Amino acid sequence: MASRSKNTSAMSGSPSDGLDLPKPRDVIDEAASQPGCSYRILPEGLGPDELALQSGDLTEIRADEGLIAPRCSVDVVIHRHEGERTIFSTIAAIETAAEVDILKAGGILPLMLRNLVPSQQRKI
């Protein structure tokens, strides 16, 4: 049986589950403190504890395709499984024009396929 090693320097979790996972707030705070990241993913005062996401909740990101740009404002709607909705605005975690192109194409694979030489497109 293979042994598992755990890096517990920045991890937390329940010893009973056998996994050491970072707490959601720690992940968000750590990401926001990284070099080159000068914004928070969620608005100030609205974090994982406040959102209280549950199984069955759906998250919708409302962004007009024509207005998507690096660090643009987007509306987020959380459709609760009980029927309630939580709506807030945040900044999209889009850093470059290349990421915008990937999103508009529907992902990296569709973008790559679209950029193939026209003669090769017919073969796919």
MODELLER restraints for C-alpha pairs under 7 A, 6 or more apart:
rsr = mdl.restraints
at = mdl.atoms
rsr.add(forms.Gaussian(group=physical.xy_distance, feature=features.Distance(at['CA:11:A'], at['CA:20:A']), mean=5.71, stdev=0.5))
rsr.add(forms.Gaussian(group=physical.xy_distance, feature=features.Distance(at['CA:11:A'], at['CA:21:A']), mean=5.52, stdev=0.5))
rsr.add(forms.Gaussian(group=physical.xy_distance, feature=features.Distance(at['CA:11:A'], at['CA:22:A']), mean=4.77, stdev=0.5))
rsr.add(forms.Gaussian(group=physical.xy_distance, feature=features.Distance(at['CA:12:A'], at['CA:20:A']), mean=5.24, stdev=0.5))
rsr.add(forms.Gaussian(group=physical.xy_distance, feature=features.Distance(at['CA:12:A'], at['CA:21:A']), mean=5.40, stdev=0.5))
rsr.add(forms.Gaussian(group=physical.xy_distance, feature=features.Distance(at['CA:12:A'], at['CA:22:A']), mean=5.20, stdev=0.5))
rsr.add(forms.Gaussian(group=physical.xy_distance, feature=features.Distance(at['CA:12:A'], at['CA:23:A']), mean=6.54, stdev=0.5))
rsr.add(forms.Gaussian(group=physical.xy_distance, feature=features.Distance(at['CA:13:A'], at['CA:19:A']), mean=6.60, stdev=0.5))
rsr.add(forms.Gaussian(group=physical.xy_distance, feature=features.Distance(at['CA:13:A'], at['CA:20:A']), mean=4.65, stdev=0.5))
rsr.add(forms.Gaussian(group=physical.xy_distance, feature=features.Distance(at['CA:13:A'], at['CA:21:A']), mean=5.29, stdev=0.5))
rsr.add(forms.Gaussian(group=physical.xy_distance, feature=features.Distance(at['CA:13:A'], at['CA:22:A']), mean=6.84, stdev=0.5))
rsr.add(forms.Gaussian(group=physical.xy_distance, feature=features.Distance(at['CA:14:A'], at['CA:20:A']), mean=6.85, stdev=0.5))
rsr.add(forms.Gaussian(group=physical.xy_distance, feature=features.Distance(at['CA:24:A'], at['CA:48:A']), mean=6.47, stdev=0.5))
rsr.add(forms.Gaussian(group=physical.xy_distance, feature=features.Distance(at['CA:25:A'], at['CA:47:A']), mean=6.82, stdev=0.5))
rsr.add(forms.Gaussian(group=physical.xy_distance, feature=features.Distance(at['CA:25:A'], at['CA:48:A']), mean=6.48, stdev=0.5))
rsr.add(forms.Gaussian(group=physical.xy_distance, feature=features.Distance(at['CA:32:A'], at['CA:38:A']), mean=6.46, stdev=0.5))
rsr.add(forms.Gaussian(group=physical.xy_distance, feature=features.Distance(at['CA:32:A'], at['CA:39:A']), mean=6.02, stdev=0.5))
rsr.add(forms.Gaussian(group=physical.xy_distance, feature=features.Distance(at['CA:32:A'], at['CA:40:A']), mean=5.41, stdev=0.5))
rsr.add(forms.Gaussian(group=physical.xy_distance, feature=features.Distance(at['CA:41:A'], at['CA:91:A']), mean=6.73, stdev=0.5))
rsr.add(forms.Gaussian(group=physical.xy_distance, feature=features.Distance(at['CA:41:A'], at['CA:93:A']), mean=7.00, stdev=0.5))
rsr.add(forms.Gaussian(group=physical.xy_distance, feature=features.Distance(at['CA:42:A'], at['CA:90:A']), mean=6.17, stdev=0.5))
rsr.add(forms.Gaussian(group=physical.xy_distance, feature=features.Distance(at['CA:43:A'], at['CA:90:A']), mean=6.07, stdev=0.5))
rsr.add(forms.Gaussian(group=physical.xy_distance, feature=features.Distance(at['CA:56:A'], at['CA:81:A']), mean=5.16, stdev=0.5))
rsr.add(forms.Gaussian(group=physical.xy_distance, feature=features.Distance(at['CA:57:A'], at['CA:78:A']), mean=6.69, stdev=0.5))
rsr.add(forms.Gaussian(group=physical.xy_distance, feature=features.Distance(at['CA:57:A'], at['CA:79:A']), mean=5.61, stdev=0.5))
rsr.add(forms.Gaussian(group=physical.xy_distance, feature=features.Distance(at['CA:57:A'], at['CA:80:A']), mean=4.54, stdev=0.5))
rsr.add(forms.Gaussian(group=physical.xy_distance, feature=features.Distance(at['CA:57:A'], at['CA:81:A']), mean=5.00, stdev=0.5))
rsr.add(forms.Gaussian(group=physical.xy_distance, feature=features.Distance(at['CA:58:A'], at['CA:78:A']), mean=5.70, stdev=0.5))
rsr.add(forms.Gaussian(group=physical.xy_distance, feature=features.Distance(at['CA:58:A'], at['CA:79:A']), mean=5.04, stdev=0.5))
rsr.add(forms.Gaussian(group=physical.xy_distance, feature=features.Distance(at['CA:58:A'], at['CA:80:A']), mean=6.57, stdev=0.5))
rsr.add(forms.Gaussian(group=physical.xy_distance, feature=features.Distance(at['CA:59:A'], at['CA:77:A']), mean=5.89, stdev=0.5))
rsr.add(forms.Gaussian(group=physical.xy_distance, feature=features.Distance(at['CA:59:A'], at['CA:78:A']), mean=4.57, stdev=0.5))
rsr.add(forms.Gaussian(group=physical.xy_distance, feature=features.Distance(at['CA:59:A'], at['CA:79:A']), mean=6.26, stdev=0.5))
rsr.add(forms.Gaussian(group=physical.xy_distance, feature=features.Distance(at['CA:60:A'], at['CA:76:A']), mean=5.75, stdev=0.5))
rsr.add(forms.Gaussian(group=physical.xy_distance, feature=features.Distance(at['CA:60:A'], at['CA:77:A']), mean=5.07, stdev=0.5))
rsr.add(forms.Gaussian(group=physical.xy_distance, feature=features.Distance(at['CA:60:A'], at['CA:78:A']), mean=6.25, stdev=0.5))
rsr.add(forms.Gaussian(group=physical.xy_distance, feature=features.Distance(at['CA:61:A'], at['CA:74:A']), mean=6.85, stdev=0.5))
rsr.add(forms.Gaussian(group=physical.xy_distance, feature=features.Distance(at['CA:61:A'], at['CA:75:A']), mean=5.97, stdev=0.5))
rsr.add(forms.Gaussian(group=physical.xy_distance, feature=features.Distance(at['CA:61:A'], at['CA:76:A']), mean=4.63, stdev=0.5))
rsr.add(forms.Gaussian(group=physical.xy_distance, feature=features.Distance(at['CA:61:A'], at['CA:77:A']), mean=6.41, stdev=0.5))
rsr.add(forms.Gaussian(group=physical.xy_distance, feature=features.Distance(at['CA:62:A'], at['CA:74:A']), mean=6.02, stdev=0.5))
rsr.add(forms.Gaussian(group=physical.xy_distance, feature=features.Distance(at['CA:62:A'], at['CA:75:A']), mean=5.13, stdev=0.5))
rsr.add(forms.Gaussian(group=physical.xy_distance, feature=features.Distance(at['CA:62:A'], at['CA:76:A']), mean=6.07, stdev=0.5))
rsr.add(forms.Gaussian(group=physical.xy_distance, feature=features.Distance(at['CA:63:A'], at['CA:74:A']), mean=5.47, stdev=0.5))
rsr.add(forms.Gaussian(group=physical.xy_distance, feature=features.Distance(at['CA:63:A'], at['CA:75:A']), mean=6.84, stdev=0.5))
rsr.add(forms.Gaussian(group=physical.xy_distance, feature=features.Distance(at['CA:65:A'], at['CA:104:A']), mean=6.93, stdev=0.5))
rsr.add(forms.Gaussian(group=physical.xy_distance, feature=features.Distance(at['CA:68:A'], at['CA:100:A']), mean=6.71, stdev=0.5))
rsr.add(forms.Gaussian(group=physical.xy_distance, feature=features.Distance(at['CA:69:A'], at['CA:97:A']), mean=7.00, stdev=0.5))
rsr.add(forms.Gaussian(group=physical.xy_distance, feature=features.Distance(at['CA:69:A'], at['CA:100:A']), mean=6.23, stdev=0.5))
rsr.add(forms.Gaussian(group=physical.xy_distance, feature=features.Distance(at['CA:70:A'], at['CA:94:A']), mean=4.72, stdev=0.5))
rsr.add(forms.Gaussian(group=physical.xy_distance, feature=features.Distance(at['CA:70:A'], at['CA:95:A']), mean=4.90, stdev=0.5))
rsr.add(forms.Gaussian(group=physical.xy_distance, feature=features.Distance(at['CA:70:A'], at['CA:96:A']), mean=5.57, stdev=0.5))
rsr.add(forms.Gaussian(group=physical.xy_distance, feature=features.Distance(at['CA:70:A'], at['CA:97:A']), mean=6.56, stdev=0.5))
rsr.add(forms.Gaussian(group=physical.xy_distance, feature=features.Distance(at['CA:71:A'], at['CA:91:A']), mean=5.52, stdev=0.5))
rsr.add(forms.Gaussian(group=physical.xy_distance, feature=features.Distance(at['CA:71:A'], at['CA:92:A']), mean=5.08, stdev=0.5))
rsr.add(forms.Gaussian(group=physical.xy_distance, feature=features.Distance(at['CA:71:A'], at['CA:93:A']), mean=6.10, stdev=0.5))
rsr.add(forms.Gaussian(group=physical.xy_distance, feature=features.Distance(at['CA:71:A'], at['CA:94:A']), mean=5.46, stdev=0.5))
rsr.add(forms.Gaussian(group=physical.xy_distance, feature=features.Distance(at['CA:71:A'], at['CA:95:A']), mean=6.32, stdev=0.5))
rsr.add(forms.Gaussian(group=physical.xy_distance, feature=features.Distance(at['CA:72:A'], at['CA:91:A']), mean=5.63, stdev=0.5))
rsr.add(forms.Gaussian(group=physical.xy_distance, feature=features.Distance(at['CA:72:A'], at['CA:92:A']), mean=5.56, stdev=0.5))
rsr.add(forms.Gaussian(group=physical.xy_distance, feature=features.Distance(at['CA:73:A'], at['CA:89:A']), mean=6.68, stdev=0.5))
rsr.add(forms.Gaussian(group=physical.xy_distance, feature=features.Distance(at['CA:73:A'], at['CA:90:A']), mean=5.68, stdev=0.5))
rsr.add(forms.Gaussian(group=physical.xy_distance, feature=features.Distance(at['CA:73:A'], at['CA:91:A']), mean=4.60, stdev=0.5))
rsr.add(forms.Gaussian(group=physical.xy_distance, feature=features.Distance(at['CA:73:A'], at['CA:92:A']), mean=6.07, stdev=0.5))
rsr.add(forms.Gaussian(group=physical.xy_distance, feature=features.Distance(at['CA:74:A'], at['CA:89:A']), mean=5.63, stdev=0.5))
rsr.add(forms.Gaussian(group=physical.xy_distance, feature=features.Distance(at['CA:74:A'], at['CA:90:A']), mean=5.60, stdev=0.5))
rsr.add(forms.Gaussian(group=physical.xy_distance, feature=features.Distance(at['CA:74:A'], at['CA:91:A']), mean=6.01, stdev=0.5))
rsr.add(forms.Gaussian(group=physical.xy_distance, feature=features.Distance(at['CA:74:A'], at['CA:92:A']), mean=6.14, stdev=0.5))
rsr.add(forms.Gaussian(group=physical.xy_distance, feature=features.Distance(at['CA:75:A'], at['CA:88:A']), mean=5.77, stdev=0.5))
rsr.add(forms.Gaussian(group=physical.xy_distance, feature=features.Distance(at['CA:75:A'], at['CA:89:A']), mean=4.35, stdev=0.5))
rsr.add(forms.Gaussian(group=physical.xy_distance, feature=features.Distance(at['CA:75:A'], at['CA:90:A']), mean=6.38, stdev=0.5))
rsr.add(forms.Gaussian(group=physical.xy_distance, feature=features.Distance(at['CA:76:A'], at['CA:87:A']), mean=5.65, stdev=0.5))
rsr.add(forms.Gaussian(group=physical.xy_distance, feature=features.Distance(at['CA:76:A'], at['CA:88:A']), mean=5.44, stdev=0.5))
rsr.add(forms.Gaussian(group=physical.xy_distance, feature=features.Distance(at['CA:76:A'], at['CA:89:A']), mean=6.00, stdev=0.5))
rsr.add(forms.Gaussian(group=physical.xy_distance, feature=features.Distance(at['CA:77:A'], at['CA:85:A']), mean=6.56, stdev=0.5))
rsr.add(forms.Gaussian(group=physical.xy_distance, feature=features.Distance(at['CA:77:A'], at['CA:86:A']), mean=5.65, stdev=0.5))
rsr.add(forms.Gaussian(group=physical.xy_distance, feature=features.Distance(at['CA:77:A'], at['CA:87:A']), mean=4.50, stdev=0.5))
rsr.add(forms.Gaussian(group=physical.xy_distance, feature=features.Distance(at['CA:77:A'], at['CA:88:A']), mean=6.75, stdev=0.5))
rsr.add(forms.Gaussian(group=physical.xy_distance, feature=features.Distance(at['CA:78:A'], at['CA:85:A']), mean=5.50, stdev=0.5))
rsr.add(forms.Gaussian(group=physical.xy_distance, feature=features.Distance(at['CA:78:A'], at['CA:86:A']), mean=5.03, stdev=0.5))
rsr.add(forms.Gaussian(group=physical.xy_distance, feature=features.Distance(at['CA:78:A'], at['CA:87:A']), mean=6.41, stdev=0.5))
rsr.add(forms.Gaussian(group=physical.xy_distance, feature=features.Distance(at['CA:79:A'], at['CA:85:A']), mean=4.75, stdev=0.5))
rsr.add(forms.Gaussian(group=physical.xy_distance, feature=features.Distance(at['CA:79:A'], at['CA:86:A']), mean=6.78, stdev=0.5))
rsr.add(forms.Gaussian(group=physical.xy_distance, feature=features.Distance(at['CA:102:A'], at['CA:108:A']), mean=5.44, stdev=0.5))
rsr.add(forms.Gaussian(group=physical.xy_distance, feature=features.Distance(at['CA:102:A'], at['CA:111:A']), mean=6.17, stdev=0.5))
rsr.add(forms.Gaussian(group=physical.xy_distance, feature=features.Distance(at['CA:105:A'], at['CA:111:A']), mean=5.30, stdev=0.5))
